[in-house]
Amino acid sequence: MMARLASKLRARRVVDAGFTLLEIMLVLAILSFVMMLMWGSFSQTARTKRHLEATHDRLHTARTALMRVSRELEMAYLSAGENTVIPQRRTFFVAISHPDIDELAFSSFAHQRLRAGANEGDTSVVSYYGERDPDDRRVTNLMRKDTRRLQALDLKDLRGETYILCPDVVRLKFTFWDFKKKAWRDDWSTLDATGFQYLPTHVKITLTVLDDRGKEFSLSTDARLHVTEKVDYRGG
């Protein structure tokens, strides 16, 4: 009698120590909900991290391009030894305004010779312009060309090293300060006989690009040209 009673008590304790199916399903539901919240938080954090990294890389590329343009513009110059009657000259400053990416070509002291004995000079013609990407025609890249030396050729015939300075550019705008007329201009040319025979003192540069989400952001700087009048190497 006592043995049967003890056996029933032990069986009851075993039954009371377990979980019902409803309890297990409730726990699984709570765990699933918590894991879903955690996954959403981790996923959002990962997306934000990727966005910040892409924005930082894009911003770094745009800033580097803007600094390069500004540095080379500050070393632009004109030579007094040019024959202003002929259209082909070795030193010049030409800017053409466009709705999206302006064109700019100028002679500069900014060229660096990286190889000894190379057929290059300390001066060259540097140009910036927009060009469609060959792999995606919807994308316009900011291009840079350096002739490595001065040549008295038509602007379109000048050869040089060309590469992408900044990919996927929306706009590049130049504005030039005419210190003699006290006014800002959107274009500039020293090639015409009736054109400017001096350089602007300041150039405003505004570069607009897209981030990884397709949102536009712009960077601006001001280049101060050190030599505005023609340089005369002949002396006297």
Buried (B, 14 or more C-beta within 10 A) or exposed (E): EEEEEEEEEEEEEEEEEEEEEEEEEEEEEEEEEEEEEEEEEEEEEEEEEEEEEEBEEBBEBBBEBBEBBBEBBBBBBBBEEBEBEEEBBBBBBBBBBBEEBBBBBBBBBBBEBEEEEEEBEEBBBBBBBBBEEEEEEEBBBBBBBBBBBBBEBEBEEBEBEEEBBBBBBBBBBBBBBBBEEEEEBEBBBBBEEEEBBBBBBBBBBBBBBBBEEEEEBEBEBEBEBEBBEBEEEEEE
